[in-house]
Structure formats: C-alpha cells, structure tokens
C-alpha cells in the first residue's frame, strides 16, 4: 500500500517511508492512497487479544514490512501494559461504557501508538542504518509517551517542546526526569499552538529537515493514527453484534488525532453510529461542528491541559476527506486558515461527528457524578466526555489518562487523591529541561547543538 499527502504535491511513499518522513515534504499529512475495506474482516477478528487484532489490522497498511517482523514489533509494543486486556472496557451505568486507555508505561492513551512508533523507528534504523532526530510538540501526554517509546534507543535523539507552566506537574516530570542522554525536553514560553507551529515550521524547512534527519512523533505521523484505529475496533467487538452499529464513541479531543482514528476505522467499515468530539473550554472544534466555521480563539489554561489547543493538527486529514480528496482545495483552505485563522465551510457536512464542550467549572462535578454513580475515578479530560449522554445506543467514553496524573482536581472533587507508584517515584528525581521563548530560531539552534 502507498500513502499520499493531503496537499497532493509529494510523491506516494511506502508505509516505512511515510513513517520516517512524518510530515510530507509539501507540508501535508500522509493518508492511505486508497482507503481499505475491512468490513468483511472484522467478524473474523472477534475474540482476538489486543496485540493479535492490532497486527491483523496493521498488516493491511505495513505491506513493506515482513509479517513476521511486524508481528514481533506489535508484540513488543504492548508487552509493558499493566492490564492483560491492554484496553479493557467496562460498563459504568446504563448504556455508558468506559474504554480504559491508560494502562501503558506513561499512563495515557498516547502509549498505544508511541510504543509502536518507537519500536518502528528502532527497526527501520537497524535495517537501513542512519540516525534520526525526532521532534514533536505536546500539550501534556504525547511528550512523555514519545520519550518512553524512544528512551535510550540507539541513533535516535528526541526533542519535545511543551508550553511552560501549562501542563500538570506530573506530566512535566515524566518528560524531564528520565535521566536519558538522548532526551531533550524544551519548555517554550507560550501555548501548545506556539510549540506546534515551531515544529511544523522546522519540518517545512526542507534543507534543515534533510540535514538533521528530522522525524515526527506527533499525531501528524501516519503510524500514530493507524495504531489508534485498533482500539476502536477492539472496543466495538466487545459489544453484542446487534449493538455495534448503534454505538457512539465519545472522545475527549484537543488535537483531533484520537477521534479521527475512530472515524477512519468507521470509514473503513467498522460499525458505529457516530463520534462525539468532547472539548474543554478551548472549543474551536465544538464551534466548528456547531456552526461550520473553523476559527482560532485565545487559548485559555484549563484543568484539562492536554486539550488546551486551538489549531488541531489532524483536522487537515478530515478536510481532505470532507472535500472529496481534493488536494487543491485542501491547499487553499490551509493557506487561508494560516493567514487569517478562519475558514467558513459552506454547506458544512459534519460527516458523522457531533460535539460537546465542558467548562472548567463543570469538570469537578462530572468527576464526582461518575464516581458516585459507578465508583470509577476519571481524570479531568475523560470527564469532558460526560456532557449530555442522552440518546439511544451504547455510549463508549474513551478514558484518555490515568487519574493519578491529576491528583489535585480529583481530590477536590471526590475527597480522595489517586496515586500511581510509577508517578510517585518521579517526585525525588532531578527535573532537567531547557526553557526558551517560542522562537523557531532558538529551537533550531538547540537542535543543531544537541542533534545527532
């Protein structure tokens, strides 16, 4: 299978080539040249363990990797999860389910893709030689999951930008207390959107990208999205067959990659009734799906910091399909949006998406309500998914992070602060980071000084 850029001005690449590139040379995002139909395969995947299902799904796309090698990569990627089901799903109350995606090494849903991506990088470097400098931006969990996936791997240095003072203290410690020689956390004075813009600008500099062999771990990387498709399929197969097409997936959303993965799985043939984009008070996506207008606002710090985003990196992939895979239209929209921070979609088609938003004042009450009704403790991002759960059919809320990452707000809500031994051991370690202004030239010089 080949993969093409949403902007249509880069050549088609193999799976391994697209993973290594990260962002396409024309500034677009890689998508499958032809979307496969998995509807006839899904029934045969019922009852498979998580790693087995993931392998069956990914081998459709990774056609340039021998199946025996891919099997080993997938098995290795899900070896260090602390629940035997990897992605357990349980009924909370009524027709509401919780899909727990925080059982990986860094206690966040990003581990599902980034453990795999780290192993893919290592495999490709061993096979083809060379070195890479991985660079990404994070609003909280991507950075720690990416670092965990690449920790100590040979011929890979990783640079992660995050907004100084705008992530939780434990998220920061997960990135800045590793002690690894190949990890370089960069705290920028600004927002996640400022950090992400720097990353995209550096990737857009073709000469710099080639000289330093840059690759991406953000959800702009194709492998991230495809790996995340698997847990939607896994969850769907946990429902009785008659209920699958009636199920709505409710996804706490900031950068649009997580919910896009589910939507793409549905587009390939996974049954579902729809996908709810659950935002916090930074509600650009909520406003889009309500009005058809995509317009940047100010980023407001919140108690669900991983969703404090205005420019959703993965939205370009949705635009590509929304506009009938018309790359010329995608280029026009993205160019205008970059200039003006606004685009009005005429006759907007939500394409199976709905949306909700939850302000900071509502989040503690949602945490408390879920705890009182079910005994489940949820983090503030997951809480955003519990806004208006009316309607028919199963509602599957994706639980995106372990509650122990946010002890203060949960303690305020339910009177108990959750803990995790993996996080507690970070409290005594030295915190090491580079703090700088949100200036791409400063970041460029830092990469040039510390890159391999």
C-alpha positions in Angstrom: 0.0 0.0 0.0 1.1 3.5 -0.8 0.5 6.8 1.1 -0.1 10.2 -0.3 0.0 13.8 1.0 -3.3 15.6 1.7 -1.8 18.5 -0.3 -1.0 16.4 -3.3 2.4 17.7 -4.1 4.6 14.9 -2.7 5.2 11.5 -4.2 3.5 8.4 -2.9 5.5 6.6 -0.3 5.5 3.1 1.3 4.4 2.7 4.9 8.0 2.8 6.3 8.9 5.8 4.2 5.8 7.7 5.3 6.6 6.9 9.0 10.1 8.1 8.6 9.1 11.3 6.9 6.4 12.2 9.5 5.2 15.4 7.8 5.0 15.3 4.0 7.6 17.5 2.2 4.7 19.7 0.8 3.5 20.4 4.4 0.6 18.0 4.2 -0.2 14.8 6.2 0.1 11.3 4.8 -3.1 9.3 4.2 -3.7 5.9 2.5 -3.8 6.3 -1.3 -6.9 4.1 -1.2 -8.9 3.5 1.9 -9.2 -0.2 2.5 -12.5 -2.0 3.2 -12.2 -4.0 6.4 -16.0 -4.8 6.8 -15.5 -8.4 5.7 -12.6 -9.0 8.0 -13.9 -7.6 11.3 -16.1 -10.6 12.2 -13.0 -12.9 12.0 -11.2 -10.6 14.5 -13.8 -11.1 17.2 -12.3 -12.8 20.3 -8.7 -11.9 19.3 -6.4 -10.5 22.0 -5.4 -6.8 21.6 -2.0 -7.4 20.1 -3.4 -10.0 17.7 -6.1 -7.7 16.5 -3.6 -4.8 16.1 -1.3 -7.0 14.0 -4.2 -8.1 11.7 -5.2 -4.5 11.2 -1.7 -3.0 10.7 -0.6 -5.6 8.2 -3.1 -4.2 5.8 -1.0 -1.0 5.7 2.5 -2.0 6.5 2.9 -4.1 3.4 6.6 -3.3 3.0 7.4 -4.9 6.4 7.6 -8.7 6.5 4.7 -10.1 8.6 7.0 -12.0 10.9 8.8 -8.7 11.7 5.6 -6.8 12.1 4.3 -9.4 14.5 7.3 -9.1 16.7 7.1 -5.2 16.7 3.5 -5.3 17.7 4.0 -7.9 20.5 6.9 -5.9 21.9 4.9 -2.7 21.8 2.1 -4.0 24.1 4.3 -6.1 26.4 4.5 -3.4 29.2 0.9 -2.6 29.7 -0.4 -3.3 33.2 -3.7 -4.8 32.3 -3.9 -8.2 30.4 -6.6 -6.8 28.2 -4.4 -3.8 27.2 -7.6 -1.8 26.5 -10.3 -3.0 28.9 -13.8 -1.8 28.5 -16.4 -1.8 31.3 -20.0 -0.8 31.7 -20.3 2.1 34.1 -24.1 2.5 34.3 -27.0 2.1 31.9 -25.7 2.1 28.3 -22.5 4.0 29.2 -19.1 2.3 28.9 -15.6 3.4 29.7 -12.7 2.3 27.4 -9.6 2.5 29.6 -6.7 3.6 27.5 -4.2 4.5 30.3 -2.6 1.1 31.1 0.6 1.8 29.2 4.0 2.8 30.6 3.1 6.5 30.8 -0.5 6.0 31.8 -2.0 7.8 28.8 -3.7 6.7 25.5 -0.7 8.0 23.6 1.2 4.8 24.6 -0.8 2.8 22.2 0.7 4.5 19.2 4.1 5.7 20.6 5.3 2.4 22.0 4.8 1.0 18.5 6.3 4.1 16.8 9.4 3.8 19.0 9.9 0.2 18.0 9.3 1.0 14.3 12.0 3.7 14.4 14.4 1.3 16.0 13.6 -1.5 13.5 14.0 0.8 10.5 17.3 2.2 11.7 18.7 -1.2 12.3 17.5 -2.3 8.9 18.5 0.7 6.9 21.2 2.3 9.0 21.5 6.1 9.7 20.3 8.2 12.6 17.3 10.4 13.2 16.3 13.4 15.4 12.7 13.1 16.5 11.0 16.4 17.2 7.5 17.0 18.5 5.2 19.3 20.5 3.0 18.2 23.3 0.1 19.6 25.4 0.9 17.0 28.1 0.8 13.3 27.3 2.3 13.0 23.8 5.7 14.1 25.1 6.0 11.6 27.9 4.7 8.7 25.8 7.0 9.6 22.9 10.0 9.8 25.3 9.1 6.4 26.8 8.9 4.8 23.4 12.3 6.1 22.4 14.1 6.1 25.7 17.7 5.0 25.3 17.3 3.8 21.7 20.4 3.9 19.6 20.9 6.5 16.9 17.8 8.5 18.0 17.6 11.8 19.8 14.3 13.2 20.8 13.3 16.9 21.3 9.9 17.6 22.8 8.5 21.1 23.1 5.8 21.9 25.6 4.2 25.1 27.0 6.0 26.2 30.1 3.7 26.2 33.1 0.7 24.9 31.2 0.9 21.1 31.8 0.4 19.2 35.0 3.5 18.9 37.3 3.5 15.1 36.9 3.2 15.3 33.1 6.3 17.6 33.2 8.2 15.2 35.5 7.5 12.3 33.1 9.4 14.2 30.4 12.0 15.9 32.4 13.2 13.3 34.9 14.2 10.4 32.7 18.0 11.0 33.1 18.4 9.6 29.5 21.1 11.1 27.3 19.0 11.1 24.2 16.1 13.1 25.6 15.8 16.9 25.3 12.7 18.5 26.8 12.2 22.1 25.7 9.7 24.3 27.7 8.6 27.2 25.5 7.2 30.4 26.9 3.8 30.3 25.2 1.0 27.9 24.3 0.9 24.4 22.8 -0.1 26.0 19.5 3.1 28.1 19.6 5.1 25.0 20.1 3.3 23.0 17.4 3.8 25.9 14.9 7.6 25.8 15.6 7.7 22.1 14.9 5.7 22.5 11.6 8.0 25.3 10.5 11.1 23.2 11.2 9.7 20.4 9.2 8.8 22.8 6.4 12.4 23.8 6.1 13.4 21.0 3.6 17.1 21.6 3.9 17.2 21.6 7.7 14.9 18.6 7.8 17.2 16.6 5.5 20.4 17.7 7.2 19.2 16.6 10.6 17.0 13.7 9.5 14.0 15.0 11.3 11.1 12.7 12.0 7.8 13.4 13.8 6.1 11.7 16.8 3.0 14.0 16.9 -0.2 12.6 15.5 0.8 14.2 12.2 2.7 10.9 11.9 0.6 8.4 10.0 1.6 5.5 12.3 0.1 7.3 15.2 -3.4 7.4 13.6 -3.3 3.8 12.3 -2.2 2.4 15.6 -5.0 4.2 17.4 -7.7 2.8 15.0 -7.1 -0.6 16.5 -8.6 0.1 19.9 -11.8 1.4 18.4 -12.2 -1.9 16.5 -11.3 -3.8 19.7 -14.0 -1.9 21.7 -16.6 -2.3 19.0 -16.1 -6.1 19.1 -16.7 -6.1 22.8 -20.3 -5.1 22.2 -23.0 -7.6 21.2 -23.1 -7.7 17.4 -26.6 -6.1 17.2 -25.4 -3.1 19.3 -22.3 -2.2 17.3 -23.8 -0.1 14.6 -25.8 1.9 17.3 -22.7 2.8 19.4 -21.4 6.3 19.7 -17.8 6.9 20.6 -17.3 9.9 22.9 -13.7 11.2 22.6 -12.0 13.9 24.8 -10.4 15.9 22.0 -7.7 18.6 21.5 -5.6 17.8 18.5 -8.3 15.7 16.7 -6.0 12.7 16.2 -7.7 10.4 18.6 -11.2 10.9 17.4 -10.0 10.9 13.7 -8.6 7.4 14.2 -12.0 6.1 15.2 -13.7 8.0 12.3 -11.2 6.5 9.9 -11.8 3.0 11.2 -15.5 3.6 10.7 -14.8 4.8 7.1 -13.0 1.6 6.5 -16.0 -0.5 7.6 -16.1 -0.6 11.4 -19.8 -0.2 12.5 -20.7 2.8 14.6 -23.5 5.4 14.9 -21.1 8.3 15.2 -18.4 10.1 17.1 -18.7 12.8 19.7 -15.9 15.4 19.9 -15.8 16.3 23.6 -13.8 19.6 24.1 -13.0 21.6 27.2 -13.4 25.4 27.2 -10.9 25.6 24.3 -13.7 24.8 22.0 -12.6 25.5 18.4 -13.8 22.0 17.3 -17.1 22.4 19.2 -17.7 25.7 17.4 -16.8 24.1 14.1 -19.3 21.2 14.4 -22.0 23.6 15.6 -21.5 26.4 13.0 -19.3 25.2 10.1 -16.8 27.9 10.9 -13.2 26.9 11.9 -11.9 30.0 13.7 -9.0 30.3 16.2 -9.6 31.9 19.5 -7.4 32.6 22.5 -6.1 29.5 24.4 -7.4 29.5 28.0 -5.5 27.4 30.5 -7.8 24.8 32.0 -7.8 21.9 34.4 -7.8 19.6 31.4 -4.5 20.9 30.0 -3.8 18.3 27.3 -6.8 19.8 25.4 -5.7 23.4 25.6 -5.3 23.6 21.9 -6.8 25.8 19.2 -5.2 24.6 16.0 -5.9 20.9 15.7 -3.1 19.3 13.7 -5.1 16.4 12.4 -8.0 18.4 11.2 -6.3 18.6 7.8 -6.9 14.9 7.2 -10.6 15.3 7.9 -10.7 18.3 5.4 -9.1 16.0 2.8 -11.9 13.5 3.0 -14.6 16.2 3.6 -13.6 17.8 0.3 -13.7 14.6 -1.6 -9.9 14.0 -1.5 -9.4 17.3 -3.4 -5.8 18.3 -2.6 -6.1 21.6 -4.4 -9.0 22.6 -2.1 -7.0 21.4 0.9 -4.1 23.6 0.0 -6.4 26.6 -0.4 -8.2 26.0 2.9 -5.0 25.5 4.9 -3.3 28.5 3.3 -6.2 30.8 4.0 -6.5 29.4 7.5 -2.8 30.0 8.2 -3.2 33.6 7.0 -6.5 34.6 8.6 -7.1 32.0 11.4 -10.6 31.4 10.0 -12.4 29.3 7.3 -16.1 29.1 6.7 -17.2 25.7 5.3 -20.2 26.3 3.1 -22.9 23.6 3.3 -20.8 22.0 6.1 -21.2 18.2 6.4 -20.3 17.0 9.9 -19.6 13.6 8.5 -20.9 11.6 11.5 -19.4 13.9 14.1 -21.2 15.7 16.9 -19.7 17.8 19.6 -20.0 18.9 23.2 -18.0 21.2 25.5 -17.3 21.4 29.2 -16.1 24.4 31.0 -13.7 24.2 33.9 -16.5 24.8 36.4 -18.3 21.7 35.2 -15.4 19.2 35.3 -15.2 18.6 39.1 -18.9 17.9 39.2 -18.6 15.4 36.3 -15.8 13.6 38.1 -17.9 13.5 41.3 -21.1 12.3 39.5 -19.3 9.4 37.7 -17.6 8.4 41.0 -20.9 8.4 42.9 -22.8 6.5 40.2 -20.2 3.9 39.4 -17.2 4.0 41.7 -15.0 4.8 38.8 -12.3 7.6 39.2 -11.8 9.5 35.9 -9.3 12.2 35.0 -10.4 15.8 34.0 -10.0 15.1 30.3 -12.2 12.0 30.4 -14.7 14.0 32.4 -15.3 16.2 29.4 -16.9 13.2 27.7 -19.7 13.0 30.3 -21.7 16.0 29.0 -25.2 15.1 27.8 -25.2 11.3 27.4 -28.8 11.1 26.3 -29.9 9.2 23.2 -30.2 5.6 22.1 -27.4 3.1 21.8 -24.2 2.4 23.7 -22.0 5.4 24.6 -18.4 4.5 24.8 -16.4 7.2 26.5 -12.6 7.0 25.9 -10.7 7.4 29.2 -7.5 9.0 28.0 -5.3 9.3 31.1 -4.8 7.8 34.5 -6.4 9.9 37.2 -3.2 9.9 39.2 -1.8 12.4 36.8 -4.2 15.0 38.1 -4.5 14.3 41.9 -5.4 17.9 43.0 -8.6 18.4 41.0 -9.7 14.8 41.6 -9.1 15.2 45.4 -11.2 18.4 45.3 -14.0 16.6 43.5 -14.2 13.3 45.4 -12.1 13.8 48.6 -9.5 11.2 47.5 -6.3 11.8 45.6 -5.4 8.9 43.3 -1.8 7.7 43.2 0.4 5.6 41.0 3.7 4.1 42.1 5.1 4.9 38.6 4.4 8.6 39.1 5.3 8.7 42.8 8.9 7.6 42.1 9.4 10.7 39.9 9.0 13.1 42.7 12.5 12.7 44.0 14.3 12.9 40.7 16.1 15.9 39.3 14.0 17.9 36.8 16.0 18.8 33.7 14.6 21.0 30.9 15.6 23.8 28.6 13.4 26.9 28.9 13.2 29.4 25.9 11.0 31.8 24.1 8.6 30.4 21.5 11.1 31.3 18.7 11.8 28.8 16.0 15.4 30.1 15.5 16.2 29.4 19.1 14.8 25.9 18.8 16.7 25.4 15.5 20.0 26.3 17.1 19.3 24.0 20.1 18.6 21.1 17.7 21.8 21.9 15.8 23.8 21.9 19.1 22.3 18.7 20.5 21.2 16.7 17.5 23.0 13.6 16.2 
